Amino acid sequence: MDQTALSTHDHLATPRPTLGMRHGLALCIGIVIGAGIFRAPAMVAGAATSEAMFLGTWALGGLLSIIGALCYAELASSHPNAGGDFHFLELAFGRNLAFLYGWARLTVIQTGSLALLAYVFGDYLAALWPAGPNASSVYAAALVIGLSGLNWLGIRQGAGTQFWLTCAEVLGLVAVIIAGLFFAPEAVRLPRAEREGSLGLVLVFVLLTYGGWSEVAYISAELRDARRRMAPVMVTGLGLVTLLYVLVNWAYLRALGLDGVAGSEAVAADVMARAFGPAGAALISLIIAIAALTSANATVITGARTSYALGRAFPRLCWLGRWSATRDTPGNAVLLQGAIAVILVAGATFGRDGFSAVVEYTAPVFWFFLLMVGAAVFVLRRRAPPPPGCFRVPLYPLIPSLFCATSAYLLYSSIAYTGASALVGVVVLALGGLLLLLVRTPPTRQ
């Protein structure tokens, strides 16, 4: 096939089902189990009133995530598309809202998450192999470039790597569980003074640690027999994550106690150090680096598919919507996403705190769009009911209502937590609105 014919072939190409159950499970588990489970438990313990509340909220967080996954499973099985949330919002509320969502993911939400995960990887790798004052930044940029290149080569390379990284990540978490439950000396339990707790604040931290499961919707067009498999992939994946999260937090409690967990700056490292000494503390750095690497690779896979959907929906951005028929990947979208993430990594080198704040303060934007996806379940159930054989949310409309209520509460909580800084997300959307005026008009034919 000559170059011109190949280019035309790619221009007309669309995603095709090439992924199996194991790839879907690896993506779901791998993107959820990130660095958060090694940091968030300290914040959860600080806001919890008892050990029962501490462990119970991790189980509750898993249940609430599964409720959301059931809603996504109906949307993804009924309307499989590489655009995921973008496609659902477009079907339910039109292209303008979908564009703002795609813009927010491309500029801050997804690329910012990729840059932060790359920095977590860089920080822990630099602790193992120091290479100068800017080693973390160098490692982070190299990670973004490497993963972008890997996924530009094709979905087989990206998804295959994701499977083995997820296996390594889970084994690392299991090692922490075994260390805390069987090898670390049990912490002495001291009476805890009466204190006020906040279930809402605890759930904010817990659900942030469970975040990412919705990304599985972005491979709905590439998962074989998606209409039948989407629900099992998401529910099974989150069920395994919930089990691991409850066990690892039980291990933290046994080894450190509730106050010890609350006062720890590196809870997993403290547990491993109590179990195996300095060697255990060094091992946890490798485990966390692998966890960040696993989530980063999944973020590259799913984030690029939003940009691809953006390019397919708006002719002026058609170069973003090109799908390689030979590599089964949105190559241009992968490269643009990687370039933006590298720029964010470079900027963060000179202002890490400010960069982290910008990404954190866009959380209200994220929860707003998640709420809108929940509302899309009601809109599309009425406008375009699931075809025969597709998954339907059980106990409708109760389950989608719970999902919307949870998302609305977290939207409120994130705005209350960030205060005036939540305006950063508004500015991002406003800039997207200006760009929308330019791209929604079809280009003039010459």
Salt bridges, closest charged atoms under 4 A:
GLU51 OE2 - ARG189 NE 2.85
GLU74 OE1 - ARG381 NH2 2.73
GLU90 OE2 - ARG95 NE 2.77
ASP123 OD2 - ARG352 NH2 3.20
GLU215 OE1 - ARG105 NH2 2.97
GLU222 OE2 - ARG305 NE 2.68
ASP225 OD2 - ARG228 NE 2.52
ASP259 OD1 - ARG192 NE 2.76
ASP328 OD2 - ARG16 NH2 2.90
ASP328 OD2 - ARG156 NH2 3.27
